[in-house]
Amino acid sequence: MTRPSTHIWRLLRWGRTLARHGALRGIESDPNTPPQVRRLTRIARFGTVQPRLPDYAGAFQDIGPAAIKLGQTLATRPDIVGDEAAQNLLSLQDSLPPVPFAAIKAEIERSFARPIESLFASIEEEPVGAASIAQVHRAVTTEGKTVAVKVLRPGIREKFAEDILTYEWAAAHLEALGGEAARLRPRLVIANFKRWTLRELDLRREAASASELAEKMAATEGYRVPGIDWDRTNGRVMTIDWIDGIKISETEALRAAGHDLDALAEHLVLTFLKQAISMGYFHADMHQGNLFVEADGTIAAIDFGIMGRIDRRARLWLAEILYGLTTGNYRRVAEIHFEAQYVPSYHSVDEFATALRAVGEPTRGRPVSELSVGQMLDSLFAITREFDMQTQPHLLLLQKTMVMVEGLATQLNPRINMWDVAAPYVREWIRDELGPEAAIADRVRRDAETLLRLPDLLRRLEEKYPPKGGAPEPPPLPEVELILDRRRGERRWPGYVAAALAGGLALWGAQALHLLG
């Protein structure tokens, strides 16, 4: 088990990096920051020179690979980090200097236990992309097929495991303070972050995700997922078909190639809606480097390390919420939030509907260039505190992906209105799922399932289960031994701060000696 002193040392080291980029200023000035955390930020920035404008993205980039992934997650959480930080973190690039090819070659050969020449006739030493977790090389298989080979950075799994342990430790202590810190559920945020990153660190899982998405989207024209070479794929190496296309963000190149940018923007939005609303399984990392346009106008996706899932009941609620916001039916949107138990029942449905109206009305009928879905989502976050609405981690990936899709669609067509594109699709899906025929079929199916479960239900009759809301049951959270003793509360914190101060002085001294040397 990692000792508390190790976690404190890491946090102080990261804190000083944040301080040098001015990224602690917002934490100190936020009235919702617990006083204990405010004290620790002051210790972390002691002796540093802070820039006038904070650079959150630069700070996370300097801290390392796990921090880059965490920063991208926090970019979707203005309720936690604030609007300014969230906006800045959206520019965080998941890129690092490439690993030397000799190390990549050794990783491939070690993972397959065979020489690289038996797998590939040739492989380019210069990578086509180098991110925080893996890098990609173009290669030709021994059968003569051009492929992309994705290889994990050596030692990256161990590095992530260390950093995530400290994230869990810090989140547990933050949540133990109660109040606003507990409402935001930082432990659950880190638990979801851990689950997502562990999937990314197993390239077999990514290959399986790509295969599943390809199967679900097979009937969708104009959208392609590259095929997987399973014989050249394992936990540390993934080999997929090479994509010949233009990055979807390169608008001038797309225009020069004769593509209809307005049609591409609409097609991008509709394919995302089909994945999220119709299938409940969507590509959740749709940034500009992961989407290409092929010669015939097909959108080709890559990088399936992060995928989102939403169960059918939550998708029904989500579709009704989106449709209600587009049509101005704020009362129904408010009722869904209460039915899904997103908002506690002691609040007023009518008051919540009025708050939603204040958010929704400015967005209706305007192009994205004037007011965006991202801005609307930020406004929704702002009212969650007033209505004690707990964070719904299962929807965070969806929100993040919506912002990405909106940004790309706007680059292609600045006049596009996300609501106008989404409304007909969502309306038709709701009619199919909630119309009379669907209701009868659903009732027959549910009644048959109930009859089949009846013997088991009778045996468990005495057990009492609380009704489930729209959020799935949270995953089990790791046990973390807290420094804070709840029985004494604040009285244990002076010792905590003293230990952190000692660590901070030691770190400052080490840095000073390094500079003098």
Legacy VTK file of the C-alpha trace (Angstrom):
# vtk DataFile Version 3.0
C-alpha trace
ASCII
DATASET POLYDATA
POINTS 517 float
0.000 0.000 0.000
1.278 3.464 -0.930
2.080 5.550 2.142
0.291 8.893 2.735
3.655 10.684 2.623
4.130 9.427 -0.948
0.729 10.768 -1.987
1.455 14.122 -0.313
4.829 14.347 -2.055
3.248 13.672 -5.458
0.462 16.163 -4.855
2.923 18.864 -3.802
5.074 18.166 -6.856
2.045 18.415 -9.129
0.807 21.429 -7.176
4.043 23.299 -7.810
3.753 22.587 -11.524
0.199 23.904 -11.455
1.378 26.950 -9.500
4.116 27.769 -12.023
1.389 27.906 -14.671
-0.916 30.015 -12.471
-3.421 27.166 -12.308
-3.920 27.255 -8.509
-5.260 30.810 -8.458
-8.787 29.719 -9.359
-8.861 27.091 -6.593
-7.839 29.651 -3.984
-10.378 32.245 -5.108
-13.342 29.872 -5.440
-15.691 30.398 -2.459
-16.662 26.702 -2.602
-13.079 25.519 -2.053
-12.772 23.937 1.418
-10.422 25.931 3.677
-8.184 22.894 4.152
-7.619 22.646 0.396
-7.015 26.396 0.165
-4.233 26.087 2.748
-2.556 23.278 0.823
-2.626 25.278 -2.432
-0.867 28.153 -0.660
1.839 25.762 0.501
2.220 24.297 -2.994
2.707 27.705 -4.629
5.083 29.034 -1.967
8.123 30.585 -3.651
6.841 30.217 -7.228
6.416 32.982 -9.788
2.933 32.776 -11.316
1.982 34.150 -14.747
-0.773 36.721 -15.012
-2.972 34.428 -17.117
-3.291 30.798 -15.938
-2.416 28.041 -18.397
-4.239 24.957 -17.148
-3.605 22.946 -20.302
0.132 23.640 -20.145
0.257 22.568 -16.502
-1.434 19.214 -17.125
0.775 18.668 -20.179
3.903 19.183 -18.055
2.741 16.893 -15.240
2.523 13.852 -17.497
0.390 11.300 -19.377
-2.160 10.505 -16.643
-2.644 14.228 -15.969
-3.278 14.860 -19.678
-6.103 12.319 -19.633
-7.454 13.725 -16.352
-7.318 17.251 -17.763
-9.332 16.206 -20.793
-11.935 14.704 -18.442
-12.071 17.875 -16.323
-12.544 19.960 -19.482
-16.149 18.715 -19.454
-16.663 19.653 -15.790
-16.975 23.440 -15.439
-18.978 22.723 -12.277
-15.754 21.400 -10.711
-12.960 23.458 -12.277
-14.853 26.598 -13.356
-15.667 27.978 -16.795
-12.258 29.561 -17.434
-10.298 26.409 -16.609
-12.696 24.150 -18.542
-12.408 26.341 -21.640
-8.620 26.355 -21.422
-8.443 22.580 -20.897
-10.367 22.031 -24.129
-7.144 23.055 -25.904
-5.165 20.320 -24.104
-3.425 18.276 -26.775
-2.928 14.585 -26.088
0.565 14.491 -27.534
4.047 13.824 -26.219
7.471 13.418 -27.850
7.654 9.978 -29.485
9.439 7.024 -27.932
12.557 5.967 -29.922
11.713 3.308 -32.487
14.162 0.832 -30.924
12.011 0.778 -27.764
8.819 0.404 -29.839
10.322 -2.459 -31.847
11.393 -4.205 -28.637
7.870 -3.765 -27.211
6.293 -5.345 -30.304
8.697 -8.269 -30.295
8.345 -8.843 -26.557
4.542 -8.795 -26.669
4.374 -11.307 -29.550
7.496 -13.272 -28.553
8.665 -13.269 -32.151
10.806 -11.048 -34.416
9.104 -8.049 -35.966
10.086 -9.248 -39.473
7.707 -12.193 -39.082
4.822 -9.776 -38.615
5.560 -6.872 -40.934
7.389 -6.655 -44.242
8.184 -3.046 -43.356
7.339 -0.533 -40.641
8.075 3.190 -40.713
10.316 4.287 -37.853
8.816 7.802 -37.741
5.405 7.611 -36.017
2.340 9.192 -37.622
1.096 10.107 -34.157
2.410 10.070 -30.583
-0.088 10.487 -27.747
0.175 10.125 -23.979
-0.614 6.397 -23.929
0.541 5.050 -27.287
2.019 5.935 -30.637
1.112 4.817 -34.141
3.360 3.650 -37.000
2.464 2.917 -40.594
3.434 -0.583 -41.711
2.966 -3.203 -44.398
2.127 -6.746 -43.320
3.937 -9.801 -44.634
0.856 -10.336 -46.843
1.340 -6.869 -48.381
-1.505 -5.012 -46.670
-0.976 -1.425 -45.445
-1.930 -1.067 -41.780
-1.619 1.234 -38.768
0.198 -0.264 -35.772
-0.613 1.234 -32.373
1.865 0.419 -29.586
1.643 1.292 -25.882
4.490 3.400 -24.513
6.828 1.175 -22.472
6.082 1.426 -18.736
2.897 3.476 -19.251
0.639 1.027 -17.380
2.782 1.190 -14.258
2.972 4.998 -14.387
-0.804 5.343 -14.697
-1.368 2.910 -11.812
0.831 5.008 -9.501
-0.812 8.311 -10.396
-4.362 6.963 -10.174
-3.699 5.677 -6.641
-2.867 9.247 -5.624
-5.953 10.597 -7.432
-8.101 8.139 -5.452
-6.412 9.097 -2.187
-6.888 12.826 -2.804
-10.510 12.410 -3.967
-11.410 10.403 -0.839
-10.020 13.112 1.435
-11.773 15.831 -0.538
-15.135 14.054 -0.427
-14.748 13.438 3.331
-14.897 17.203 3.864
-18.615 17.121 2.945
-20.611 20.025 1.557
-20.033 21.044 -2.055
-17.018 18.737 -2.307
-19.208 15.730 -1.483
-22.001 16.796 -3.860
-19.609 16.752 -6.809
-18.634 13.146 -5.937
-14.923 13.354 -6.789
-14.377 9.697 -5.842
-16.861 8.589 -8.465
-15.288 10.933 -11.014
-11.902 9.292 -10.428
-13.472 5.803 -10.421
-14.923 6.439 -13.879
-11.670 8.001 -15.046
-9.809 4.906 -13.831
-12.199 2.578 -15.635
-11.869 4.518 -18.895
-8.082 4.680 -18.767
-7.709 0.998 -17.896
-9.686 0.222 -21.031
-7.363 2.432 -23.085
-4.342 0.648 -21.621
-5.562 -2.722 -22.948
-5.475 -2.526 -26.732
-7.456 -5.761 -27.026
-10.358 -3.910 -25.419
-9.977 -1.070 -27.897
-9.937 -3.554 -30.779
-13.085 -5.211 -29.406
-14.768 -1.798 -29.089
-13.938 -0.990 -32.709
-15.296 -4.361 -33.810
-18.554 -3.839 -31.875
-19.073 -0.331 -33.239
-18.390 -1.549 -36.788
-21.022 -4.253 -36.334
-23.615 -1.795 -35.012
-22.938 0.815 -37.714
-22.654 -1.658 -40.604
-25.973 -0.541 -42.119
-25.146 3.166 -41.871
-23.999 4.607 -45.183
-21.114 7.041 -45.160
-19.519 5.869 -41.904
-16.664 3.399 -41.558
-14.686 1.748 -38.788
-11.372 0.211 -39.927
-11.033 -3.558 -39.695
-8.947 -5.232 -36.993
-6.006 -7.520 -37.763
-6.536 -9.872 -34.812
-3.428 -11.935 -35.634
-1.310 -8.830 -35.015
-3.210 -7.507 -32.002
-2.668 -8.126 -28.293
-2.879 -6.131 -25.061
0.047 -3.862 -25.976
-0.173 -3.764 -29.789
-3.166 -3.180 -32.067
-3.103 -3.422 -35.847
-5.923 -1.954 -37.969
-6.591 -1.108 -41.607
-4.833 2.036 -42.804
-7.197 4.962 -43.481
-6.583 7.036 -46.621
-8.424 10.271 -46.079
-8.351 13.937 -45.095
-8.655 14.971 -41.468
-12.151 16.299 -40.903
-10.725 19.526 -39.417
-8.817 20.397 -42.626
-11.679 22.302 -44.218
-9.698 23.846 -47.073
-8.344 20.465 -48.150
-11.846 18.985 -47.952
-13.242 21.817 -50.049
-10.444 21.454 -52.604
-11.222 17.725 -52.850
-14.813 18.594 -53.796
-16.582 17.574 -50.580
-19.854 19.222 -49.511
-18.911 20.615 -46.080
-22.496 21.423 -45.063
-23.583 17.842 -45.801
-20.558 16.486 -43.932
-21.418 18.568 -40.850
-25.004 17.300 -40.812
-23.897 13.710 -41.418
-21.418 13.942 -38.526
-24.138 15.102 -36.121
-26.612 12.438 -37.278
-24.108 9.565 -36.993
-23.306 10.668 -33.457
-27.030 10.814 -32.582
-27.574 7.355 -34.048
-24.795 5.952 -31.881
-25.810 7.744 -28.672
-29.619 7.749 -28.924
-30.476 4.724 -31.074
-27.730 2.304 -30.068
-26.604 3.591 -26.672
-23.001 2.882 -27.674
-20.901 5.698 -29.061
-17.381 6.730 -29.981
-16.551 9.078 -27.108
-13.282 10.539 -28.394
-14.455 12.266 -31.557
-11.832 14.991 -31.685
-10.423 16.346 -34.933
-7.492 13.911 -35.064
-9.713 10.829 -34.891
-12.036 11.458 -37.855
-11.134 11.370 -41.547
-13.080 11.898 -44.766
-12.399 9.403 -47.549
-12.559 10.178 -51.252
-16.228 9.175 -51.561
-17.271 11.338 -48.566
-17.349 8.491 -46.045
-16.446 9.547 -42.496
-13.873 7.104 -41.102
-13.225 6.964 -37.352
-10.140 5.770 -35.471
-9.036 5.472 -31.806
-11.707 3.576 -29.886
-10.085 3.586 -26.460
-12.921 5.624 -24.975
-16.470 4.417 -25.679
-19.709 5.455 -24.005
-22.746 3.362 -23.110
-26.244 4.474 -22.093
-28.988 1.995 -21.224
-32.379 2.155 -22.962
-34.287 3.808 -20.126
-31.687 6.553 -19.787
-31.707 7.015 -23.583
-35.467 7.492 -23.538
-35.108 10.128 -20.846
-32.231 11.755 -22.706
-34.164 11.871 -25.987
-37.168 13.428 -24.261
-34.910 15.980 -22.567
-33.273 16.958 -25.863
-36.586 17.120 -27.679
-38.199 19.063 -24.849
-35.421 21.642 -24.930
-35.690 22.018 -28.721
-39.472 22.476 -28.600
-39.610 24.531 -25.407
-41.515 21.922 -23.363
-39.594 22.739 -20.175
-42.263 21.294 -17.890
-41.777 17.824 -19.414
-37.990 18.177 -19.232
-38.314 19.031 -15.535
-40.613 16.043 -14.914
-38.069 13.683 -16.524
-35.343 14.946 -14.208
-37.553 14.082 -11.241
-38.605 10.711 -12.690
-34.945 9.825 -13.253
-34.182 10.972 -9.704
-31.572 13.376 -11.016
-33.195 16.078 -8.861
-34.312 15.309 -5.270
-38.083 15.101 -4.845
-38.230 17.829 -2.180
-37.673 20.466 -4.897
-40.481 21.975 -6.981
-40.992 20.677 -10.526
-42.359 24.064 -11.582
-39.384 25.954 -10.160
-36.996 23.614 -11.928
-38.947 24.057 -15.189
-38.543 27.831 -14.871
-34.799 27.441 -14.304
-34.581 25.241 -17.407
-36.487 27.854 -19.410
-33.849 30.421 -18.470
-31.227 28.075 -19.930
-33.110 26.839 -22.986
-34.808 29.924 -24.417
-31.606 31.772 -25.385
-30.487 28.763 -27.478
-33.635 28.186 -29.504
-33.590 29.298 -33.122
-30.012 30.556 -33.065
-27.063 29.218 -35.052
-24.151 27.690 -33.172
-22.027 30.710 -34.122
-24.167 32.791 -31.761
-24.916 30.383 -28.933
-23.761 26.792 -28.680
-24.786 23.509 -27.173
-21.601 23.652 -25.118
-22.652 26.991 -23.634
-26.090 25.591 -22.889
-24.556 22.609 -21.085
-22.394 24.987 -19.041
-25.558 26.874 -18.071
-27.227 23.617 -17.058
-24.288 22.868 -14.770
-24.812 26.258 -13.146
-28.338 25.382 -11.956
-27.454 21.922 -10.629
-26.072 23.361 -7.394
-29.275 25.270 -6.655
-31.368 22.104 -7.032
-28.951 19.729 -5.247
-28.563 17.727 -8.436
-25.751 15.217 -8.031
-23.279 14.619 -10.811
-24.315 11.878 -13.242
-20.982 10.346 -14.339
-22.635 8.058 -16.888
-23.621 11.163 -18.877
-20.246 12.927 -18.663
-18.825 11.159 -21.718
-21.949 12.042 -23.669
-21.638 15.713 -22.732
-17.936 15.738 -23.614
-18.633 14.110 -26.987
-21.485 16.512 -27.771
-19.108 19.442 -27.284
-16.532 17.776 -29.581
-19.104 17.039 -32.287
-20.465 20.569 -32.089
-16.976 22.044 -32.503
-16.208 19.917 -35.561
-19.618 20.531 -37.132
-19.190 24.276 -36.635
-15.785 24.202 -38.348
-17.388 22.527 -41.347
-20.478 24.751 -41.374
-20.465 27.836 -39.099
-24.194 28.322 -39.780
-25.271 24.875 -38.580
-27.816 24.712 -35.776
-27.362 21.553 -33.714
-30.941 21.677 -32.461
-32.423 21.968 -35.966
-30.414 18.945 -37.129
-31.123 16.897 -33.997
-34.843 17.618 -33.523
-36.264 15.608 -36.496
-34.080 12.606 -35.709
-34.908 12.652 -31.999
-38.629 13.185 -32.712
-38.742 10.177 -35.035
-36.841 7.996 -32.576
-39.171 8.983 -29.730
-42.195 8.180 -31.912
-40.734 4.754 -32.734
-39.815 4.017 -29.110
-42.781 5.607 -27.308
-45.554 5.340 -29.923
-48.581 3.000 -29.545
-47.026 0.063 -31.410
-43.781 0.345 -29.485
-45.672 0.695 -26.206
-47.694 -2.494 -26.860
-44.616 -4.461 -27.941
-42.682 -3.235 -24.930
-45.538 -4.160 -22.593
-45.777 -7.674 -24.016
-42.036 -8.151 -23.709
-41.912 -6.842 -20.135
-44.899 -8.931 -19.028
-43.359 -12.080 -20.496
-40.079 -11.343 -18.728
-41.961 -10.773 -15.472
-43.740 -14.126 -15.751
-40.430 -15.886 -16.332
-38.996 -14.180 -13.256
-42.025 -14.855 -11.067
-40.639 -17.905 -9.187
-37.468 -16.026 -8.307
-39.428 -12.903 -7.390
-41.578 -14.876 -4.963
-38.515 -16.310 -3.272
-37.093 -12.832 -2.817
-40.347 -11.142 -1.813
-39.126 -10.174 1.619
-36.150 -8.317 0.262
-36.673 -4.626 -0.141
-35.007 -2.741 -2.999
-35.078 1.037 -3.385
-36.322 2.283 -6.783
-33.474 2.957 -9.184
-33.109 6.317 -10.856
-31.648 7.219 -14.223
-28.056 6.765 -13.132
-26.578 3.270 -13.142
-25.398 1.801 -9.876
-21.982 3.323 -9.128
-18.983 1.005 -9.208
-17.419 -0.131 -5.913
-14.967 2.486 -4.713
-11.565 1.558 -3.271
-11.034 1.727 0.485
-8.863 4.724 1.342
-7.523 5.271 4.844
-8.179 8.916 5.639
-5.737 11.137 7.450
-8.707 13.151 8.678
-10.254 11.612 11.805
-13.974 12.338 11.605
-14.321 12.283 15.375
-11.896 15.166 15.756
-12.538 16.814 12.420
-10.524 19.969 11.912
-8.149 19.290 14.794
-6.265 16.702 12.725
-5.693 19.120 9.864
-2.885 21.175 11.494
-0.762 18.014 11.527
-1.705 17.345 7.909
-0.743 20.886 6.907
2.490 20.654 8.908
3.453 17.470 7.085
2.604 19.050 3.746
4.577 22.173 4.663
7.615 20.065 5.530
7.281 18.219 2.242
6.855 21.489 0.356
9.976 22.996 1.922
11.943 19.849 1.110
10.723 19.969 -2.490
11.559 23.687 -2.741
15.019 23.017 -1.324
15.645 20.189 -3.765
14.646 22.386 -6.686
16.865 25.217 -5.428
19.869 22.896 -5.104
19.208 21.555 -8.598
19.205 25.080 -10.020
22.385 26.036 -8.125
24.106 22.864 -9.282
LINES 1 518
517 0 1 2 3 4 5 6 7 8 9 10 11 12 13 14 15 16 17 18 19 20 21 22 23 24 25 26 27 28 29 30 31 32 33 34 35 36 37 38 39 40 41 42 43 44 45 46 47 48 49 50 51 52 53 54 55 56 57 58 59 60 61 62 63 64 65 66 67 68 69 70 71 72 73 74 75 76 77 78 79 80 81 82 83 84 85 86 87 88 89 90 91 92 93 94 95 96 97 98 99 100 101 102 103 104 105 106 107 108 109 110 111 112 113 114 115 116 117 118 119 120 121 122 123 124 125 126 127 128 129 130 131 132 133 134 135 136 137 138 139 140 141 142 143 144 145 146 147 148 149 150 151 152 153 154 155 156 157 158 159 160 161 162 163 164 165 166 167 168 169 170 171 172 173 174 175 176 177 178 179 180 181 182 183 184 185 186 187 188 189 190 191 192 193 194 195 196 197 198 199 200 201 202 203 204 205 206 207 208 209 210 211 212 213 214 215 216 217 218 219 220 221 222 223 224 225 226 227 228 229 230 231 232 233 234 235 236 237 238 239 240 241 242 243 244 245 246 247 248 249 250 251 252 253 254 255 256 257 258 259 260 261 262 263 264 265 266 267 268 269 270 271 272 273 274 275 276 277 278 279 280 281 282 283 284 285 286 287 288 289 290 291 292 293 294 295 296 297 298 299 300 301 302 303 304 305 306 307 308 309 310 311 312 313 314 315 316 317 318 319 320 321 322 323 324 325 326 327 328 329 330 331 332 333 334 335 336 337 338 339 340 341 342 343 344 345 346 347 348 349 350 351 352 353 354 355 356 357 358 359 360 361 362 363 364 365 366 367 368 369 370 371 372 373 374 375 376 377 378 379 380 381 382 383 384 385 386 387 388 389 390 391 392 393 394 395 396 397 398 399 400 401 402 403 404 405 406 407 408 409 410 411 412 413 414 415 416 417 418 419 420 421 422 423 424 425 426 427 428 429 430 431 432 433 434 435 436 437 438 439 440 441 442 443 444 445 446 447 448 449 450 451 452 453 454 455 456 457 458 459 460 461 462 463 464 465 466 467 468 469 470 471 472 473 474 475 476 477 478 479 480 481 482 483 484 485 486 487 488 489 490 491 492 493 494 495 496 497 498 499 500 501 502 503 504 505 506 507 508 509 510 511 512 513 514 515 516
